[in-house]
């Protein structure tokens, strides 16, 4: 998905597929095993790992580029999903 950095609503995704939001969410979960929100968070965190390991961008810039509203939200989400802070992860895995 190329547009994971923007605001993405379930209603907009459902409308693109000509489905109701609830039907889209059920179909998405049936197909992927994940809710649309869970899938999007995983995509954003995955993209942030690539940016953290290959570039010297500030964490605030990475947060915005990956669709988080602010660095604090990014850092909390990253730590919850990965188990370590973005800065610590960068130090361990930077190429």
PDB file of N, CA, C and O in Angstrom:
ATOM      1  N   UNK A   1       0.847  -1.171   0.000  1.00  0.00           N
ATOM      2  CA  UNK A   1       0.000   0.000   0.000  1.00  0.00           C
ATOM      3  C   UNK A   1       0.889   1.229   0.000  1.00  0.00           C
ATOM      4  O   UNK A   1       1.699   1.405   0.910  1.00  0.00           O
ATOM      5  N   UNK A   2       0.755   2.055  -0.977  1.00  0.00           N
ATOM      6  CA  UNK A   2       1.630   3.203  -1.148  1.00  0.00           C
ATOM      7  C   UNK A   2       1.256   4.373  -0.261  1.00  0.00           C
ATOM      8  O   UNK A   2       2.109   5.223  -0.003  1.00  0.00           O
ATOM      9  N   UNK A   3       0.037   4.461   0.214  1.00  0.00           N
ATOM     10  CA  UNK A   3      -0.422   5.640   0.936  1.00  0.00           C
ATOM     11  C   UNK A   3      -0.603   5.399   2.423  1.00  0.00           C
ATOM     12  O   UNK A   3      -1.574   5.887   3.002  1.00  0.00           O
ATOM     13  N   UNK A   4       0.282   4.677   3.051  1.00  0.00           N
ATOM     14  CA  UNK A   4       0.126   4.414   4.476  1.00  0.00           C
ATOM     15  C   UNK A   4       0.474   5.626   5.322  1.00  0.00           C
ATOM     16  O   UNK A   4       0.260   5.611   6.534  1.00  0.00           O
ATOM     17  N   UNK A   5       1.005   6.671   4.710  1.00  0.00           N
ATOM     18  CA  UNK A   5       1.401   7.847   5.474  1.00  0.00           C
ATOM     19  C   UNK A   5       0.263   8.833   5.702  1.00  0.00           C
ATOM     20  O   UNK A   5       0.415   9.759   6.498  1.00  0.00           O
ATOM     21  N   UNK A   6      -0.848   8.666   5.042  1.00  0.00           N
ATOM     22  CA  UNK A   6      -1.959   9.606   5.187  1.00  0.00           C
ATOM     23  C   UNK A   6      -3.040   9.093   6.112  1.00  0.00           C
ATOM     24  O   UNK A   6      -2.981   7.971   6.614  1.00  0.00           O
ATOM     25  N   UNK A   7      -4.021   9.939   6.323  1.00  0.00           N
ATOM     26  CA  UNK A   7      -5.193   9.515   7.089  1.00  0.00           C
ATOM     27  C   UNK A   7      -6.001   8.552   6.231  1.00  0.00           C
ATOM     28  O   UNK A   7      -6.367   8.874   5.101  1.00  0.00           O
ATOM     29  N   UNK A   8      -6.271   7.402   6.759  1.00  0.00           N
ATOM     30  CA  UNK A   8      -7.006   6.379   6.026  1.00  0.00           C
ATOM     31  C   UNK A   8      -8.186   5.964   6.892  1.00  0.00           C
ATOM     32  O   UNK A   8      -8.008   5.479   8.009  1.00  0.00           O
ATOM     33  N   UNK A   9      -9.375   6.156   6.378  1.00  0.00           N
ATOM     34  CA  UNK A   9     -10.548   5.761   7.166  1.00  0.00           C
ATOM     35  C   UNK A   9     -11.138   4.466   6.622  1.00  0.00           C
ATOM     36  O   UNK A   9     -11.051   4.167   5.431  1.00  0.00           O
ATOM     37  N   UNK A  10     -11.727   3.726   7.516  1.00  0.00           N
ATOM     38  CA  UNK A  10     -12.388   2.483   7.140  1.00  0.00           C
ATOM     39  C   UNK A  10     -13.505   2.764   6.144  1.00  0.00           C
ATOM     40  O   UNK A  10     -13.709   2.000   5.199  1.00  0.00           O
ATOM     41  N   UNK A  11     -14.221   3.848   6.353  1.00  0.00           N
ATOM     42  CA  UNK A  11     -15.324   4.202   5.449  1.00  0.00           C
ATOM     43  C   UNK A  11     -14.818   4.463   4.036  1.00  0.00           C
ATOM     44  O   UNK A  11     -15.459   4.058   3.066  1.00  0.00           O
ATOM     45  N   UNK A  12     -13.677   5.133   3.908  1.00  0.00           N
ATOM     46  CA  UNK A  12     -13.113   5.405   2.577  1.00  0.00           C
ATOM     47  C   UNK A  12     -12.678   4.118   1.889  1.00  0.00           C
ATOM     48  O   UNK A  12     -12.930   3.927   0.699  1.00  0.00           O
ATOM     49  N   UNK A  13     -12.026   3.241   2.636  1.00  0.00           N
ATOM     50  CA  UNK A  13     -11.610   1.962   2.056  1.00  0.00           C
ATOM     51  C   UNK A  13     -12.821   1.152   1.610  1.00  0.00           C
ATOM     52  O   UNK A  13     -12.835   0.582   0.519  1.00  0.00           O
ATOM     53  N   UNK A  14     -13.820   1.111   2.454  1.00  0.00           N
ATOM     54  CA  UNK A  14     -15.037   0.364   2.127  1.00  0.00           C
ATOM     55  C   UNK A  14     -15.712   0.939   0.894  1.00  0.00           C
ATOM     56  O   UNK A  14     -16.174   0.190   0.033  1.00  0.00           O
ATOM     57  N   UNK A  15     -15.774   2.255   0.802  1.00  0.00           N
ATOM     58  CA  UNK A  15     -16.404   2.901  -0.353  1.00  0.00           C
ATOM     59  C   UNK A  15     -15.661   2.564  -1.643  1.00  0.00           C
ATOM     60  O   UNK A  15     -16.287   2.378  -2.687  1.00  0.00           O
ATOM     61  N   UNK A  16     -14.335   2.483  -1.578  1.00  0.00           N
ATOM     62  CA  UNK A  16     -13.547   2.111  -2.758  1.00  0.00           C
ATOM     63  C   UNK A  16     -13.920   0.717  -3.257  1.00  0.00           C
ATOM     64  O   UNK A  16     -13.837   0.431  -4.452  1.00  0.00           O
ATOM     65  N   UNK A  17     -14.327  -0.136  -2.339  1.00  0.00           N
ATOM     66  CA  UNK A  17     -14.710  -1.509  -2.684  1.00  0.00           C
ATOM     67  C   UNK A  17     -16.216  -1.668  -2.847  1.00  0.00           C
ATOM     68  O   UNK A  17     -16.712  -2.769  -3.087  1.00  0.00           O
ATOM     69  N   UNK A  18     -16.921  -0.583  -2.716  1.00  0.00           N
ATOM     70  CA  UNK A  18     -18.382  -0.579  -2.799  1.00  0.00           C
ATOM     71  C   UNK A  18     -19.009  -1.528  -1.774  1.00  0.00           C
ATOM     72  O   UNK A  18     -19.913  -2.304  -2.082  1.00  0.00           O
ATOM     73  N   UNK A  19     -18.491  -1.433  -0.543  1.00  0.00           N
ATOM     74  CA  UNK A  19     -19.000  -2.233   0.570  1.00  0.00           C
ATOM     75  C   UNK A  19     -19.310  -1.317   1.745  1.00  0.00           C
ATOM     76  O   UNK A  19     -18.820  -0.190   1.814  1.00  0.00           O
ATOM     77  N   UNK A  20     -20.116  -1.804   2.655  1.00  0.00           N
ATOM     78  CA  UNK A  20     -20.299  -1.068   3.904  1.00  0.00           C
ATOM     79  C   UNK A  20     -19.026  -1.232   4.732  1.00  0.00           C
ATOM     80  O   UNK A  20     -18.243  -2.153   4.503  1.00  0.00           O
ATOM     81  N   UNK A  21     -18.830  -0.339   5.686  1.00  0.00           N
ATOM     82  CA  UNK A  21     -17.629  -0.407   6.522  1.00  0.00           C
ATOM     83  C   UNK A  21     -17.559  -1.730   7.285  1.00  0.00           C
ATOM     84  O   UNK A  21     -16.494  -2.340   7.379  1.00  0.00           O
ATOM     85  N   UNK A  22     -18.686  -2.169   7.824  1.00  0.00           N
ATOM     86  CA  UNK A  22     -18.668  -3.420   8.593  1.00  0.00           C
ATOM     87  C   UNK A  22     -18.405  -4.631   7.700  1.00  0.00           C
ATOM     88  O   UNK A  22     -17.679  -5.545   8.090  1.00  0.00           O
ATOM     89  N   UNK A  23     -18.991  -4.641   6.511  1.00  0.00           N
ATOM     90  CA  UNK A  23     -18.755  -5.752   5.588  1.00  0.00           C
ATOM     91  C   UNK A  23     -17.298  -5.760   5.134  1.00  0.00           C
ATOM     92  O   UNK A  23     -16.674  -6.818   5.059  1.00  0.00           O
ATOM     93  N   UNK A  24     -16.760  -4.589   4.833  1.00  0.00           N
ATOM     94  CA  UNK A  24     -15.355  -4.504   4.431  1.00  0.00           C
ATOM     95  C   UNK A  24     -14.451  -5.040   5.544  1.00  0.00           C
ATOM     96  O   UNK A  24     -13.546  -5.833   5.285  1.00  0.00           O
ATOM     97  N   UNK A  25     -14.700  -4.605   6.779  1.00  0.00           N
ATOM     98  CA  UNK A  25     -13.860  -5.039   7.903  1.00  0.00           C
ATOM     99  C   UNK A  25     -13.909  -6.557   8.076  1.00  0.00           C
ATOM    100  O   UNK A  25     -12.879  -7.188   8.312  1.00  0.00           O
ATOM    101  N   UNK A  26     -15.101  -7.141   7.960  1.00  0.00           N
ATOM    102  CA  UNK A  26     -15.225  -8.607   8.075  1.00  0.00           C
ATOM    103  C   UNK A  26     -14.497  -9.313   6.934  1.00  0.00           C
ATOM    104  O   UNK A  26     -13.790 -10.296   7.155  1.00  0.00           O
ATOM    105  N   UNK A  27     -14.674  -8.806   5.716  1.00  0.00           N
ATOM    106  CA  UNK A  27     -14.020  -9.425   4.558  1.00  0.00           C
ATOM    107  C   UNK A  27     -12.503  -9.287   4.653  1.00  0.00           C
ATOM    108  O   UNK A  27     -11.767 -10.220   4.331  1.00  0.00           O
ATOM    109  N   UNK A  28     -12.047  -8.133   5.091  1.00  0.00           N
ATOM    110  CA  UNK A  28     -10.606  -7.903   5.225  1.00  0.00           C
ATOM    111  C   UNK A  28     -10.011  -8.866   6.246  1.00  0.00           C
ATOM    112  O   UNK A  28      -8.987  -9.502   5.994  1.00  0.00           O
ATOM    113  N   UNK A  29     -10.662  -8.965   7.396  1.00  0.00           N
ATOM    114  CA  UNK A  29     -10.163  -9.868   8.433  1.00  0.00           C
ATOM    115  C   UNK A  29     -10.229 -11.318   7.980  1.00  0.00           C
ATOM    116  O   UNK A  29      -9.338 -12.108   8.292  1.00  0.00           O
ATOM    117  N   UNK A  30     -11.268 -11.671   7.252  1.00  0.00           N
ATOM    118  CA  UNK A  30     -11.369 -13.028   6.734  1.00  0.00           C
ATOM    119  C   UNK A  30     -10.266 -13.351   5.745  1.00  0.00           C
ATOM    120  O   UNK A  30      -9.805 -14.489   5.668  1.00  0.00           O
ATOM    121  N   UNK A  31      -9.847 -12.357   4.994  1.00  0.00           N
ATOM    122  CA  UNK A  31      -8.810 -12.548   3.985  1.00  0.00           C
ATOM    123  C   UNK A  31      -7.398 -12.509   4.570  1.00  0.00           C
ATOM    124  O   UNK A  31      -6.538 -13.296   4.174  1.00  0.00           O
ATOM    125  N   UNK A  32      -7.163 -11.597   5.509  1.00  0.00           N
ATOM    126  CA  UNK A  32      -5.805 -11.396   6.023  1.00  0.00           C
ATOM    127  C   UNK A  32      -5.584 -11.963   7.416  1.00  0.00           C
ATOM    128  O   UNK A  32      -4.446 -12.167   7.839  1.00  0.00           O
ATOM    129  N   UNK A  33      -6.684 -12.217   8.129  1.00  0.00           N
ATOM    130  CA  UNK A  33      -6.558 -12.655   9.513  1.00  0.00           C
ATOM    131  C   UNK A  33      -6.356 -11.505  10.488  1.00  0.00           C
ATOM    132  O   UNK A  33      -6.167 -11.725  11.684  1.00  0.00           O
ATOM    133  N   UNK A  34      -6.396 -10.275   9.974  1.00  0.00           N
ATOM    134  CA  UNK A  34      -6.163  -9.087  10.797  1.00  0.00           C
ATOM    135  C   UNK A  34      -7.213  -8.040  10.485  1.00  0.00           C
ATOM    136  O   UNK A  34      -7.757  -7.989   9.382  1.00  0.00           O
ATOM    137  N   UNK A  35      -7.487  -7.208  11.475  1.00  0.00           N
ATOM    138  CA  UNK A  35      -8.381  -6.083  11.216  1.00  0.00           C
ATOM    139  C   UNK A  35      -7.647  -5.078  10.329  1.00  0.00           C
ATOM    140  O   UNK A  35      -6.416  -5.073  10.300  1.00  0.00           O
ATOM    141  N   UNK A  36      -8.375  -4.233   9.611  1.00  0.00           N
ATOM    142  CA  UNK A  36      -7.704  -3.210   8.802  1.00  0.00           C
ATOM    143  C   UNK A  36      -6.778  -2.330   9.639  1.00  0.00           C
ATOM    144  O   UNK A  36      -5.688  -1.977   9.187  1.00  0.00           O
ATOM    145  N   UNK A  37      -7.197  -1.974  10.847  1.00  0.00           N
ATOM    146  CA  UNK A  37      -6.358  -1.127  11.705  1.00  0.00           C
ATOM    147  C   UNK A  37      -5.070  -1.839  12.097  1.00  0.00           C
ATOM    148  O   UNK A  37      -3.991  -1.251  12.026  1.00  0.00           O
ATOM    149  N   UNK A  38      -5.174  -3.108  12.512  1.00  0.00           N
ATOM    150  CA  UNK A  38      -3.986  -3.885  12.901  1.00  0.00           C
ATOM    151  C   UNK A  38      -3.029  -4.000  11.719  1.00  0.00           C
ATOM    152  O   UNK A  38      -1.820  -3.834  11.881  1.00  0.00           O
ATOM    153  N   UNK A  39      -3.565  -4.284  10.528  1.00  0.00           N
ATOM    154  CA  UNK A  39      -2.739  -4.408   9.331  1.00  0.00           C
ATOM    155  C   UNK A  39      -2.018  -3.093   9.044  1.00  0.00           C
ATOM    156  O   UNK A  39      -0.827  -3.094   8.733  1.00  0.00           O
ATOM    157  N   UNK A  40      -2.729  -1.977   9.146  1.00  0.00           N
ATOM    158  CA  UNK A  40      -2.137  -0.671   8.873  1.00  0.00           C
ATOM    159  C   UNK A  40      -1.026  -0.351   9.865  1.00  0.00           C
ATOM    160  O   UNK A  40       0.031   0.140   9.469  1.00  0.00           O
ATOM    161  N   UNK A  41      -1.248  -0.620  11.138  1.00  0.00           N
ATOM    162  CA  UNK A  41      -0.205  -0.385  12.152  1.00  0.00           C
ATOM    163  C   UNK A  41       1.033  -1.215  11.824  1.00  0.00           C
ATOM    164  O   UNK A  41       2.152  -0.707  11.892  1.00  0.00           O
ATOM    165  N   UNK A  42       0.846  -2.473  11.473  1.00  0.00           N
ATOM    166  CA  UNK A  42       1.986  -3.332  11.130  1.00  0.00           C
ATOM    167  C   UNK A  42       2.731  -2.804   9.912  1.00  0.00           C
ATOM    168  O   UNK A  42       3.961  -2.852   9.875  1.00  0.00           O
ATOM    169  N   UNK A  43       2.012  -2.304   8.920  1.00  0.00           N
ATOM    170  CA  UNK A  43       2.656  -1.740   7.733  1.00  0.00           C
ATOM    171  C   UNK A  43       3.450  -0.492   8.095  1.00  0.00           C
ATOM    172  O   UNK A  43       4.578  -0.317   7.633  1.00  0.00           O
ATOM    173  N   UNK A  44       2.876   0.367   8.910  1.00  0.00           N
ATOM    174  CA  UNK A  44       3.556   1.609   9.304  1.00  0.00           C
ATOM    175  C   UNK A  44       4.799   1.323  10.133  1.00  0.00           C
ATOM    176  O   UNK A  44       5.838   1.948   9.922  1.00  0.00           O
ATOM    177  N   UNK A  45       4.710   0.394  11.066  1.00  0.00           N
ATOM    178  CA  UNK A  45       5.876   0.039  11.880  1.00  0.00           C
ATOM    179  C   UNK A  45       6.939  -0.622  11.004  1.00  0.00           C
ATOM    180  O   UNK A  45       8.128  -0.347  11.167  1.00  0.00           O
ATOM    181  N   UNK A  46       6.533  -1.479  10.090  1.00  0.00           N
ATOM    182  CA  UNK A  46       7.490  -2.105   9.175  1.00  0.00           C
ATOM    183  C   UNK A  46       8.220  -1.085   8.325  1.00  0.00           C
ATOM    184  O   UNK A  46       9.434  -1.172   8.143  1.00  0.00           O
ATOM    185  N   UNK A  47       7.481  -0.120   7.806  1.00  0.00           N
ATOM    186  CA  UNK A  47       8.108   0.939   7.007  1.00  0.00           C
ATOM    187  C   UNK A  47       9.059   1.764   7.867  1.00  0.00           C
ATOM    188  O   UNK A  47      10.136   2.151   7.412  1.00  0.00           O
ATOM    189  N   UNK A  48       8.666   2.031   9.099  1.00  0.00           N
ATOM    190  CA  UNK A  48       9.538   2.820   9.970  1.00  0.00           C
ATOM    191  C   UNK A  48      10.843   2.081  10.253  1.00  0.00           C
ATOM    192  O   UNK A  48      11.891   2.714  10.375  1.00  0.00           O
ATOM    193  N   UNK A  49      10.798   0.755  10.360  1.00  0.00           N
ATOM    194  CA  UNK A  49      12.029  -0.017  10.568  1.00  0.00           C
ATOM    195  C   UNK A  49      12.989   0.164   9.398  1.00  0.00           C
ATOM    196  O   UNK A  49      14.196   0.304   9.598  1.00  0.00           O
ATOM    197  N   UNK A  50      12.459   0.162   8.183  1.00  0.00           N
ATOM    198  CA  UNK A  50      13.301   0.373   7.001  1.00  0.00           C
ATOM    199  C   UNK A  50      13.948   1.751   7.065  1.00  0.00           C
ATOM    200  O   UNK A  50      15.150   1.888   6.840  1.00  0.00           O
ATOM    201  N   UNK A  51      13.157   2.762   7.370  1.00  0.00           N
ATOM    202  CA  UNK A  51      13.690   4.125   7.438  1.00  0.00           C
ATOM    203  C   UNK A  51      14.685   4.285   8.580  1.00  0.00           C
ATOM    204  O   UNK A  51      15.688   4.983   8.433  1.00  0.00           O
ATOM    205  N   UNK A  52      14.420   3.651   9.705  1.00  0.00           N
ATOM    206  CA  UNK A  52      15.339   3.726  10.838  1.00  0.00           C
ATOM    207  C   UNK A  52      16.674   3.062  10.523  1.00  0.00           C
ATOM    208  O   UNK A  52      17.716   3.532  10.979  1.00  0.00           O
ATOM    209  N   UNK A  53      16.660   1.993   9.762  1.00  0.00           N
ATOM    210  CA  UNK A  53      17.895   1.250   9.505  1.00  0.00           C
ATOM    211  C   UNK A  53      18.716   1.805   8.355  1.00  0.00           C
ATOM    212  O   UNK A  53      19.919   1.550   8.283  1.00  0.00           O
ATOM    213  N   UNK A  54      18.099   2.554   7.456  1.00  0.00           N
ATOM    214  CA  UNK A  54      18.822   2.972   6.257  1.00  0.00           C
ATOM    215  C   UNK A  54      19.053   4.466   6.132  1.00  0.00           C
ATOM    216  O   UNK A  54      19.833   4.895   5.281  1.00  0.00           O
ATOM    217  N   UNK A  55      18.406   5.255   6.946  1.00  0.00           N
ATOM    218  CA  UNK A  55      18.538   6.695   6.778  1.00  0.00           C
ATOM    219  C   UNK A  55      18.766   7.390   8.108  1.00  0.00           C
ATOM    220  O   UNK A  55      18.448   6.868   9.176  1.00  0.00           O
ATOM    221  N   UNK A  56      19.321   8.569   8.006  1.00  0.00           N
ATOM    222  CA  UNK A  56      19.555   9.390   9.187  1.00  0.00           C
ATOM    223  C   UNK A  56      18.458  10.430   9.367  1.00  0.00           C
ATOM    224  O   UNK A  56      18.751  11.583   9.682  1.00  0.00           O
ATOM    225  N   UNK A  57      17.232  10.052   9.177  1.00  0.00           N
ATOM    226  CA  UNK A  57      16.116  10.965   9.403  1.00  0.00           C
ATOM    227  C   UNK A  57      15.848  11.095  10.897  1.00  0.00           C
ATOM    228  O   UNK A  57      16.068  10.160  11.666  1.00  0.00           O
ATOM    229  N   UNK A  58      15.376  12.258  11.288  1.00  0.00           N
ATOM    230  CA  UNK A  58      14.958  12.449  12.673  1.00  0.00           C
ATOM    231  C   UNK A  58      13.726  11.588  12.937  1.00  0.00           C
ATOM    232  O   UNK A  58      12.947  11.305  12.027  1.00  0.00           O
ATOM    233  N   UNK A  59      13.560  11.179  14.182  1.00  0.00           N
ATOM    234  CA  UNK A  59      12.411  10.348  14.525  1.00  0.00           C
ATOM    235  C   UNK A  59      11.099  11.047  14.204  1.00  0.00           C
ATOM    236  O   UNK A  59      10.141  10.400  13.780  1.00  0.00           O
ATOM    237  N   UNK A  60      11.043  12.355  14.400  1.00  0.00           N
ATOM    238  CA  UNK A  60       9.816  13.101  14.081  1.00  0.00           C
ATOM    239  C   UNK A  60       9.499  13.013  12.597  1.00  0.00           C
ATOM    240  O   UNK A  60       8.332  12.895  12.224  1.00  0.00           O
ATOM    241  N   UNK A  61      10.519  13.068  11.744  1.00  0.00           N
ATOM    242  CA  UNK A  61      10.308  12.965  10.296  1.00  0.00           C
ATOM    243  C   UNK A  61       9.857  11.559   9.906  1.00  0.00           C
ATOM    244  O   UNK A  61       8.989  11.399   9.048  1.00  0.00           O
ATOM    245  N   UNK A  62      10.440  10.555  10.527  1.00  0.00           N
ATOM    246  CA  UNK A  62      10.032   9.173  10.258  1.00  0.00           C
ATOM    247  C   UNK A  62       8.582   8.972  10.690  1.00  0.00           C
ATOM    248  O   UNK A  62       7.797   8.337   9.985  1.00  0.00           O
ATOM    249  N   UNK A  63       8.238   9.513  11.841  1.00  0.00           N
ATOM    250  CA  UNK A  63       6.857   9.399  12.325  1.00  0.00           C
ATOM    251  C   UNK A  63       5.883   9.955  11.304  1.00  0.00           C
ATOM    252  O   UNK A  63       4.894   9.300  10.972  1.00  0.00           O
ATOM    253  N   UNK A  64       6.144  11.140  10.807  1.00  0.00           N
ATOM    254  CA  UNK A  64       5.247  11.760   9.830  1.00  0.00           C
ATOM    255  C   UNK A  64       5.234  10.994   8.518  1.00  0.00           C
ATOM    256  O   UNK A  64       4.176  10.809   7.916  1.00  0.00           O
ATOM    257  N   UNK A  65       6.399  10.547   8.070  1.00  0.00           N
ATOM    258  CA  UNK A  65       6.481   9.817   6.805  1.00  0.00           C
ATOM    259  C   UNK A  65       5.739   8.478   6.866  1.00  0.00           C
ATOM    260  O   UNK A  65       5.308   7.955   5.839  1.00  0.00           O
ATOM    261  N   UNK A  66       5.597   7.936   8.058  1.00  0.00           N
ATOM    262  CA  UNK A  66       4.911   6.649   8.220  1.00  0.00           C
ATOM    263  C   UNK A  66       3.458   6.793   8.658  1.00  0.00           C
ATOM    264  O   UNK A  66       2.795   5.799   8.954  1.00  0.00           O
ATOM    265  N   UNK A  67       2.962   8.026   8.702  1.00  0.00           N
ATOM    266  CA  UNK A  67       1.545   8.228   8.962  1.00  0.00           C
ATOM    267  C   UNK A  67       1.147   8.450  10.402  1.00  0.00           C
ATOM    268  O   UNK A  67      -0.043   8.434  10.719  1.00  0.00           O
ATOM    269  N   UNK A  68       2.107   8.657  11.282  1.00  0.00           N
ATOM    270  CA  UNK A  68       1.782   8.947  12.673  1.00  0.00           C
ATOM    271  C   UNK A  68       1.630  10.455  12.838  1.00  0.00           C
ATOM    272  O   UNK A  68       2.355  11.229  12.212  1.00  0.00           O
ATOM    273  N   UNK A  69       0.693  10.867  13.674  1.00  0.00           N
ATOM    274  CA  UNK A  69       0.400  12.292  13.818  1.00  0.00           C
ATOM    275  C   UNK A  69       1.515  13.058  14.516  1.00  0.00           C
ATOM    276  O   UNK A  69       1.677  14.259  14.298  1.00  0.00           O
ATOM    277  N   UNK A  70       2.273  12.376  15.343  1.00  0.00           N
ATOM    278  CA  UNK A  70       3.382  13.027  16.041  1.00  0.00           C
ATOM    279  C   UNK A  70       4.370  11.969  16.515  1.00  0.00           C
ATOM    280  O   UNK A  70       4.064  10.777  16.540  1.00  0.00           O
ATOM    281  N   UNK A  71       5.562  12.429  16.891  1.00  0.00           N
ATOM    282  CA  UNK A  71       6.619  11.516  17.292  1.00  0.00           C
ATOM    283  C   UNK A  71       6.239  10.701  18.527  1.00  0.00           C
ATOM    284  O   UNK A  71       6.570   9.518  18.608  1.00  0.00           O
ATOM    285  N   UNK A  72       5.559  11.306  19.475  1.00  0.00           N
ATOM    286  CA  UNK A  72       5.189  10.581  20.699  1.00  0.00           C
ATOM    287  C   UNK A  72       4.280   9.389  20.385  1.00  0.00           C
ATOM    288  O   UNK A  72       4.449   8.309  20.952  1.00  0.00           O
ATOM    289  N   UNK A  73       3.335   9.587  19.496  1.00  0.00           N
ATOM    290  CA  UNK A  73       2.439   8.496  19.094  1.00  0.00           C
ATOM    291  C   UNK A  73       3.230   7.396  18.401  1.00  0.00           C
ATOM    292  O   UNK A  73       3.025   6.212  18.666  1.00  0.00           O
ATOM    293  N   UNK A  74       4.133   7.793  17.516  1.00  0.00           N
ATOM    294  CA  UNK A  74       4.999   6.838  16.822  1.00  0.00           C
ATOM    295  C   UNK A  74       5.822   6.040  17.830  1.00  0.00           C
ATOM    296  O   UNK A  74       5.863   4.811  17.766  1.00  0.00           O
ATOM    297  N   UNK A  75       6.478   6.735  18.761  1.00  0.00           N
ATOM    298  CA  UNK A  75       7.350   6.060  19.723  1.00  0.00           C
ATOM    299  C   UNK A  75       6.578   5.075  20.592  1.00  0.00           C
ATOM    300  O   UNK A  75       7.041   3.960  20.830  1.00  0.00           O
ATOM    301  N   UNK A  76       5.399   5.484  21.069  1.00  0.00           N
ATOM    302  CA  UNK A  76       4.570   4.580  21.882  1.00  0.00           C
ATOM    303  C   UNK A  76       4.149   3.349  21.091  1.00  0.00           C
ATOM    304  O   UNK A  76       4.237   2.223  21.581  1.00  0.00           O
ATOM    305  N   UNK A  77       3.690   3.576  19.862  1.00  0.00           N
ATOM    306  CA  UNK A  77       3.232   2.466  19.024  1.00  0.00           C
ATOM    307  C   UNK A  77       4.385   1.536  18.688  1.00  0.00           C
ATOM    308  O   UNK A  77       4.242   0.316  18.772  1.00  0.00           O
ATOM    309  N   UNK A  78       5.526   2.098  18.310  1.00  0.00           N
ATOM    310  CA  UNK A  78       6.696   1.295  17.962  1.00  0.00           C
ATOM    311  C   UNK A  78       7.108   0.431  19.153  1.00  0.00           C
ATOM    312  O   UNK A  78       7.339  -0.768  19.004  1.00  0.00           O
ATOM    313  N   UNK A  79       7.199   1.043  20.333  1.00  0.00           N
ATOM    314  CA  UNK A  79       7.624   0.283  21.512  1.00  0.00           C
ATOM    315  C   UNK A  79       6.622  -0.817  21.850  1.00  0.00           C
ATOM    316  O   UNK A  79       7.024  -1.922  22.214  1.00  0.00           O
ATOM    317  N   UNK A  80       5.334  -0.535  21.738  1.00  0.00           N
ATOM    318  CA  UNK A  80       4.306  -1.544  22.007  1.00  0.00           C
ATOM    319  C   UNK A  80       4.412  -2.711  21.019  1.00  0.00           C
ATOM    320  O   UNK A  80       4.272  -3.870  21.409  1.00  0.00           O
ATOM    321  N   UNK A  81       4.655  -2.407  19.757  1.00  0.00           N
ATOM    322  CA  UNK A  81       4.686  -3.437  18.716  1.00  0.00           C
ATOM    323  C   UNK A  81       6.006  -4.208  18.671  1.00  0.00           C
ATOM    324  O   UNK A  81       6.010  -5.418  18.445  1.00  0.00           O
ATOM    325  N   UNK A  82       7.122  -3.512  18.886  1.00  0.00           N
ATOM    326  CA  UNK A  82       8.447  -4.104  18.690  1.00  0.00           C
ATOM    327  C   UNK A  82       9.100  -4.513  20.009  1.00  0.00           C
ATOM    328  O   UNK A  82       9.913  -5.437  20.046  1.00  0.00           O
ATOM    329  N   UNK A  83       8.744  -3.826  21.081  1.00  0.00           N
ATOM    330  CA  UNK A  83       9.321  -4.158  22.377  1.00  0.00           C
ATOM    331  C   UNK A  83      10.497  -3.299  22.770  1.00  0.00           C
ATOM    332  O   UNK A  83      11.083  -3.499  23.834  1.00  0.00           O
ATOM    333  N   UNK A  84      10.852  -2.351  21.936  1.00  0.00           N
ATOM    334  CA  UNK A  84      11.944  -1.427  22.232  1.00  0.00           C
ATOM    335  C   UNK A  84      11.637  -0.086  21.579  1.00  0.00           C
ATOM    336  O   UNK A  84      10.784  -0.003  20.695  1.00  0.00           O
ATOM    337  N   UNK A  85      12.319   0.943  22.006  1.00  0.00           N
ATOM    338  CA  UNK A  85      12.067   2.270  21.439  1.00  0.00           C
ATOM    339  C   UNK A  85      12.649   2.371  20.031  1.00  0.00           C
ATOM    340  O   UNK A  85      13.547   1.606  19.679  1.00  0.00           O
ATOM    341  N   UNK A  86      12.151   3.302  19.225  1.00  0.00           N
ATOM    342  CA  UNK A  86      12.711   3.477  17.876  1.00  0.00           C
ATOM    343  C   UNK A  86      14.206   3.807  17.906  1.00  0.00           C
ATOM    344  O   UNK A  86      14.970   3.309  17.079  1.00  0.00           O
ATOM    345  N   UNK A  87      14.618   4.641  18.853  1.00  0.00           N
ATOM    346  CA  UNK A  87      16.037   5.005  18.943  1.00  0.00           C
ATOM    347  C   UNK A  87      16.912   3.807  19.270  1.00  0.00           C
ATOM    348  O   UNK A  87      17.970   3.625  18.667  1.00  0.00           O
ATOM    349  N   UNK A  88      16.476   2.989  20.221  1.00  0.00           N
ATOM    350  CA  UNK A  88      17.238   1.789  20.581  1.00  0.00           C
ATOM    351  C   UNK A  88      17.266   0.807  19.417  1.00  0.00           C
ATOM    352  O   UNK A  88      18.298   0.192  19.149  1.00  0.00           O
ATOM    353  N   UNK A  89      16.141   0.657  18.724  1.00  0.00           N
ATOM    354  CA  UNK A  89      16.086  -0.247  17.572  1.00  0.00           C
ATOM    355  C   UNK A  89      17.041   0.236  16.487  1.00  0.00           C
ATOM    356  O   UNK A  89      17.740  -0.567  15.869  1.00  0.00           O
ATOM    357  N   UNK A  90      17.071   1.545  16.254  1.00  0.00           N
ATOM    358  CA  UNK A  90      17.967   2.121  15.242  1.00  0.00           C
ATOM    359  C   UNK A  90      19.418   1.800  15.574  1.00  0.00           C
ATOM    360  O   UNK A  90      20.179   1.400  14.693  1.00  0.00           O
ATOM    361  N   UNK A  91      19.806   1.969  16.824  1.00  0.00           N
ATOM    362  CA  UNK A  91      21.199   1.701  17.212  1.00  0.00           C
ATOM    363  C   UNK A  91      21.567   0.236  16.996  1.00  0.00           C
ATOM    364  O   UNK A  91      22.705  -0.068  16.639  1.00  0.00           O
ATOM    365  N   UNK A  92      20.624  -0.665  17.207  1.00  0.00           N
ATOM    366  CA  UNK A  92      20.896  -2.092  17.035  1.00  0.00           C
ATOM    367  C   UNK A  92      20.955  -2.534  15.575  1.00  0.00           C
ATOM    368  O   UNK A  92      21.749  -3.405  15.220  1.00  0.00           O
ATOM    369  N   UNK A  93      20.112  -1.932  14.726  1.00  0.00           N
ATOM    370  CA  UNK A  93      19.930  -2.468  13.376  1.00  0.00           C
ATOM    371  C   UNK A  93      20.339  -1.543  12.245  1.00  0.00           C
ATOM    372  O   UNK A  93      20.127  -1.879  11.079  1.00  0.00           O
ATOM    373  N   UNK A  94      20.912  -0.403  12.544  1.00  0.00           N
ATOM    374  CA  UNK A  94      21.278   0.511  11.466  1.00  0.00           C
ATOM    375  C   UNK A  94      22.393  -0.096  10.627  1.00  0.00           C
ATOM    376  O   UNK A  94      23.387  -0.605  11.144  1.00  0.00           O
ATOM    377  N   UNK A  95      22.191  -0.024   9.304  1.00  0.00           N
ATOM    378  CA  UNK A  95      23.164  -0.618   8.368  1.00  0.00           C
ATOM    379  C   UNK A  95      24.443   0.188   8.324  1.00  0.00           C
ATOM    380  O   UNK A  95      25.369  -0.163   7.593  1.00  0.00           O
TER     381      UNK A  95
END
